[in-house]
Amino acid sequence: MNNQDVKIKKAFGLFNNKKFEESKLIFLDLIKNKQFDKKIYYMLYEIYLQLNDNKNAKKYIISFLEFDNKNYVALNQLANLYLKEGAIKLAEENYIKAINLKKDYLIAITNLAVLYQGIGDKDNAEKYYLEGINLSPYDLSIYYNLSRVSPNLINDKKIEFISKVLKKKKLEPFNMSAGFFLLAEHNKRKKNIDEEIKNLKLAHKYAFEDKININQQSKNYWLNIIPKNYKNINFQFEKDINENLKNLEPIFIVGLPRSGSTVVEAILSSGKKKILNLGETNLINWSVITTPNKTMSLLNAKLICNKLEMTLDNLGVSNLKDNIFIEKSLENFFYIELILKIFPKAKFINTYRNVSDNVFAIFQQFLSKISWSHSLEDILEYTNNYLTVINFFKKKYPNKILSVKLEDLTSNREELAKNIYKFCGLEWDKKALEFYKRKDLFSSTASNLQIRNGLHNHDKNKYKPYYYLLKNFKDKYEWLNQ
């Protein structure tokens, strides 16, 4: 084994042990040699992806494709990166290139369908989801996605097929979950509430089991660790906070899922002045939990700020003339204290709605990446923590937080939208309420097709048939009695 092979083996070992910085240094040293294996470019892409450095990840996947331009896997990965940075056209082109090279490449086909769904192109989304189903007829997650775009295609015959698949096939938990969510939706349409709830419970059970170790750890963090520490989050040395970050003026949208946050995001990003919209980056939480810290009250400001600055630079924030951008990681209400230390000019829009309705709106959704969303008990506990935390910060920073109620926004849209713009220091533009007409509006949330229909008056009775399920929790949570 020559010297280069020894180094590659060592770098792979470090990568597999999640020592990405050390692995990166070895691979970067190896590419200085003119005779290096060009596949190292792909490894550097993988490393920078793990480090949340999309800019360098894109650089090295492009370098790899210059060496192997028919690698459909790499083309799909490049498309994913373009989609992350909002370059929709380039993402679409590269997904299509990957599919043209391998007609049955299911991952790229479903990714392309998701892209079309995200921009509201129902016809193309449907086309590629159906193509995916044709290639993988027992992949119930594709049926689920199709149901979001074209619910009428999931007819009684399809439901019968899905029921048989759930009973007879050995499916991965994620597909089991998708199947039971489909049955739940079917029973919801039929107004069979008891059957719907039964299916929802099974759907959530399998969703949690899909990545059980990660979900257990994540759930513990959101339900037990951060709620006990949000008042005490602080930096060990505040002098290490980067001055460039202090000059930024971010608008953070926070709250519970399914509370109207996507509508507010669309309104804010659709005015005369184009504002950079980062979407849900989970950047603050990521920078905290991936940084070695002594305690939550002694965070390493230098490392956290370096991570934030690098990632924000990758997302285009450093190119802004006015320093304003939108970020919609809803869990950031836990980090308001920390955020204001890093970004003292930050503002927060807290979206909310009737709390009981919000609980059921979450419970009925397939939010696979949200660990606490898979049981009514956990949703209620997280909601209770949210109410406690947001009320604390609303009292502490009343001029920094604007609360927007979904029911009011849908019934009194222009006045509420004007208030949002005024709070953010932005010039009002009536076109902001025509966000649903935008061809470039991309959303990866559960509301991505809902927002294409604009704002409609809220149905106050929609969730009342489910309220009986909360009866046993009313003693524990006072807010359920309001």
Solvent accessible surface area in square Angstrom, and as a share of the most:
residue,aa,sasa,rsa
1,M,164,0.73
2,N,94,0.48
3,N,104,0.53
4,Q,40,0.18
5,D,60,0.31
6,V,76,0.44
7,K,69,0.29
8,I,31,0.15
9,K,136,0.58
10,K,128,0.54
11,A,0,0.00
12,F,82,0.34
13,G,32,0.30
14,L,25,0.13
15,F,38,0.16
16,N,111,0.57
17,N,105,0.54
18,K,155,0.65
19,K,102,0.43
20,F,31,0.13
21,E,92,0.41
22,E,89,0.40
23,S,0,0.00
24,K,32,0.13
25,L,114,0.57
26,I,31,0.16
27,F,0,0.00
28,L,45,0.22
29,D,63,0.33
30,L,10,0.05
31,I,39,0.20
32,K,159,0.68
33,N,75,0.38
34,K,179,0.76
35,Q,150,0.67
36,F,18,0.07
37,D,65,0.33
38,K,65,0.28
39,K,129,0.55
40,I,6,0.03
41,Y,42,0.16
42,Y,44,0.17
43,M,24,0.11
44,L,0,0.00
45,Y,3,0.01
46,E,43,0.19
47,I,0,0.00
48,Y,17,0.06
49,L,55,0.28
50,Q,92,0.41
51,L,35,0.17
52,N,33,0.17
53,D,9,0.05
54,N,22,0.11
55,K,114,0.48
56,N,44,0.22
57,A,0,0.00
58,K,46,0.19
59,K,110,0.46
60,Y,15,0.06
61,I,0,0.00
62,I,59,0.30
63,S,23,0.15
64,F,10,0.04
65,L,15,0.07
66,E,140,0.63
67,F,105,0.44
68,D,49,0.25
69,N,106,0.54
70,K,139,0.59
71,N,39,0.20
72,Y,69,0.26
73,V,59,0.34
74,A,0,0.00
75,L,11,0.05
76,N,5,0.02
77,Q,41,0.18
78,L,12,0.06
79,A,0,0.00
80,N,49,0.25
81,L,5,0.02
82,Y,25,0.10
83,L,33,0.16
84,K,118,0.50
85,E,76,0.34
86,G,49,0.47
87,A,26,0.20
88,I,31,0.16
89,K,136,0.58
90,L,78,0.39
91,A,0,0.00
92,E,29,0.13
93,E,75,0.34
94,N,9,0.05
95,Y,1,0.01
96,I,61,0.31
97,K,106,0.45
98,A,0,0.00
99,I,14,0.07
100,N,87,0.45
101,L,75,0.38
102,K,68,0.29
103,K,139,0.59
104,D,75,0.39
105,Y,19,0.07
106,L,46,0.23
107,I,99,0.50
108,A,0,0.00
109,I,0,0.00
110,T,27,0.15
111,N,34,0.17
112,L,0,0.00
113,A,0,0.00
114,V,58,0.33
115,L,0,0.00
116,Y,12,0.04
117,Q,17,0.07
118,G,1,0.01
119,I,36,0.18
120,G,24,0.23
121,D,44,0.23
122,K,98,0.42
123,D,117,0.61
124,N,49,0.25
125,A,0,0.00
126,E,52,0.23
127,K,109,0.46
128,Y,28,0.11
129,Y,0,0.00
130,L,73,0.36
131,E,58,0.26
132,G,0,0.00
133,I,18,0.09
134,N,122,0.62
135,L,71,0.35
136,S,29,0.18
137,P,59,0.37
138,Y,93,0.35
139,D,27,0.14
140,L,0,0.00
141,S,21,0.14
142,I,4,0.02
143,Y,7,0.03
144,Y,22,0.08
145,N,43,0.22
146,L,0,0.00
147,S,9,0.06
148,R,76,0.28
149,V,7,0.04
150,S,16,0.10
151,P,65,0.41
152,N,138,0.71
153,L,65,0.32
154,I,4,0.02
155,N,76,0.39
156,D,87,0.45
157,K,163,0.69
158,K,64,0.27
159,I,15,0.07
160,E,98,0.44
161,F,66,0.27
162,I,0,0.00
163,S,30,0.19
164,K,104,0.44
165,V,5,0.03
166,L,15,0.07
167,K,170,0.72
168,K,162,0.69
169,K,86,0.36
170,K,210,0.89
171,L,36,0.18
172,E,122,0.55
173,P,38,0.24
174,F,71,0.30
175,N,27,0.14
176,M,23,0.10
177,S,0,0.00
178,A,0,0.00
179,G,0,0.00
180,F,28,0.12
181,F,6,0.02
182,L,3,0.02
183,L,21,0.10
184,A,2,0.02
185,E,51,0.23
186,H,27,0.12
187,N,19,0.10
188,K,62,0.26
189,R,112,0.41
190,K,106,0.45
191,K,171,0.73
192,N,69,0.35
193,I,42,0.21
194,D,106,0.55
195,E,77,0.35
196,E,2,0.01
197,I,10,0.05
198,K,115,0.49
199,N,11,0.06
200,L,3,0.01
201,K,117,0.49
202,L,55,0.27
203,A,0,0.00
204,H,1,0.01
205,K,96,0.41
206,Y,47,0.18
207,A,4,0.03
208,F,37,0.15
209,E,64,0.29
210,D,48,0.25
211,K,121,0.51
212,I,72,0.37
213,N,116,0.60
214,I,112,0.57
215,N,11,0.05
216,Q,95,0.42
217,Q,142,0.63
218,S,32,0.20
219,K,57,0.24
220,N,65,0.33
221,Y,31,0.12
222,W,29,0.10
223,L,19,0.09
224,N,68,0.35
225,I,68,0.34
226,I,0,0.00
227,P,21,0.13
228,K,155,0.66
229,N,39,0.20
230,Y,15,0.06
231,K,113,0.48
232,N,86,0.44
233,I,2,0.01
234,N,53,0.27
235,F,10,0.04
236,Q,66,0.29
237,F,103,0.43
238,E,78,0.35
239,K,168,0.71
240,D,48,0.25
241,I,8,0.04
242,N,36,0.19
243,E,111,0.50
244,N,93,0.48
245,L,3,0.02
246,K,59,0.25
247,N,74,0.38
248,L,16,0.08
249,E,64,0.29
250,P,0,0.00
251,I,4,0.02
252,F,4,0.02
253,I,0,0.00
254,V,0,0.00
255,G,1,0.01
256,L,4,0.02
257,P,13,0.08
258,R,45,0.16
259,S,1,0.00
260,G,12,0.12
261,S,5,0.04
262,T,9,0.05
263,V,20,0.11
264,V,1,0.00
265,E,17,0.08
266,A,2,0.01
267,I,0,0.00
268,L,0,0.00
269,S,6,0.04
270,S,8,0.05
271,G,4,0.03
272,K,142,0.60
273,K,94,0.40
274,K,147,0.62
275,I,16,0.08
276,L,53,0.27
277,N,51,0.26
278,L,24,0.12
279,G,18,0.17
280,E,85,0.38
281,T,35,0.21
282,N,68,0.35
283,L,5,0.02
284,I,4,0.02
285,N,17,0.09
286,W,46,0.16
287,S,0,0.00
288,V,5,0.03
289,I,99,0.50
290,T,64,0.37
291,T,7,0.04
292,P,109,0.68
293,N,47,0.24
294,K,145,0.61
295,T,72,0.42
296,M,34,0.15
297,S,47,0.30
298,L,70,0.35
299,L,0,0.00
300,N,53,0.27
301,A,2,0.02
302,K,123,0.52
303,L,76,0.38
304,I,0,0.00
305,C,1,0.01
306,N,75,0.39
307,K,47,0.20
308,L,0,0.00
309,E,51,0.23
310,M,65,0.29
311,T,6,0.03
312,L,6,0.03
313,D,53,0.27
314,N,23,0.12
315,L,31,0.15
316,G,20,0.20
317,V,5,0.03
318,S,73,0.47
319,N,125,0.64
320,L,46,0.23
321,K,205,0.87
322,D,55,0.28
323,N,46,0.23
324,I,18,0.09
325,F,2,0.01
326,I,0,0.00
327,E,4,0.02
328,K,3,0.01
329,S,1,0.01
330,L,20,0.10
331,E,22,0.10
332,N,1,0.00
333,F,0,0.00
334,F,0,0.00
335,Y,0,0.00
336,I,0,0.00
337,E,17,0.08
338,L,0,0.00
339,I,0,0.00
340,L,20,0.10
341,K,46,0.20
342,I,0,0.00
343,F,3,0.01
344,P,59,0.37
345,K,96,0.41
346,A,0,0.00
347,K,61,0.26
348,F,0,0.00
349,I,0,0.00
350,N,3,0.02
351,T,1,0.01
352,Y,80,0.30
353,R,21,0.08
354,N,65,0.33
355,V,39,0.22
356,S,17,0.11
357,D,3,0.01
358,N,2,0.01
359,V,0,0.00
360,F,1,0.00
361,A,3,0.02
362,I,0,0.00
363,F,3,0.01
364,Q,25,0.11
365,Q,20,0.09
366,F,26,0.11
367,L,25,0.12
368,S,39,0.25
369,K,193,0.82
370,I,48,0.25
371,S,3,0.02
372,W,11,0.04
373,S,0,0.00
374,H,13,0.06
375,S,33,0.21
376,L,12,0.06
377,E,99,0.44
378,D,24,0.12
379,I,0,0.00
380,L,0,0.00
381,E,48,0.22
382,Y,5,0.02
383,T,0,0.00
384,N,42,0.21
385,N,16,0.08
386,Y,6,0.02
387,L,34,0.17
388,T,74,0.43
389,V,1,0.01
390,I,4,0.02
391,N,70,0.36
392,F,61,0.25
393,F,0,0.00
394,K,74,0.31
395,K,171,0.73
396,K,98,0.42
397,Y,49,0.19
398,P,86,0.54
399,N,132,0.68
400,K,49,0.21
401,I,15,0.08
402,L,42,0.21
403,S,36,0.23
404,V,2,0.01
405,K,65,0.28
406,L,22,0.11
407,E,20,0.09
408,D,65,0.34
409,L,1,0.01
410,T,9,0.05
411,S,79,0.51
412,N,65,0.33
413,R,81,0.30
414,E,59,0.26
415,E,95,0.43
416,L,31,0.15
417,A,0,0.00
418,K,87,0.37
419,N,67,0.34
420,I,0,0.00
421,Y,5,0.02
422,K,169,0.72
423,F,39,0.16
424,C,10,0.06
425,G,63,0.60
426,L,17,0.09
427,E,127,0.57
428,W,63,0.22
429,D,19,0.10
430,K,131,0.55
431,K,137,0.58
432,A,0,0.00
433,L,26,0.13
434,E,69,0.31
435,F,0,0.00
436,Y,81,0.31
437,K,124,0.53
438,R,57,0.21
439,K,187,0.79
440,D,93,0.48
441,L,9,0.04
442,F,58,0.24
443,S,8,0.05
444,S,90,0.58
445,T,31,0.18
446,A,42,0.32
447,S,17,0.11
448,N,13,0.07
449,L,20,0.10
450,Q,102,0.45
451,I,3,0.02
452,R,38,0.14
453,N,93,0.48
454,G,13,0.12
455,L,18,0.09
456,H,119,0.53
457,N,113,0.58
458,H,38,0.17
459,D,80,0.41
460,K,142,0.60
461,N,92,0.47
462,K,90,0.38
463,Y,9,0.03
464,K,109,0.46
465,P,68,0.43
466,Y,13,0.05
467,Y,69,0.26
468,Y,113,0.43
469,L,35,0.17
470,L,4,0.02
471,K,154,0.65
472,N,136,0.70
473,F,38,0.16
474,K,80,0.34
475,D,146,0.76
476,K,141,0.60
477,Y,9,0.03
478,E,138,0.62
479,W,34,0.12
480,L,13,0.06
481,N,90,0.46
482,Q,186,0.83
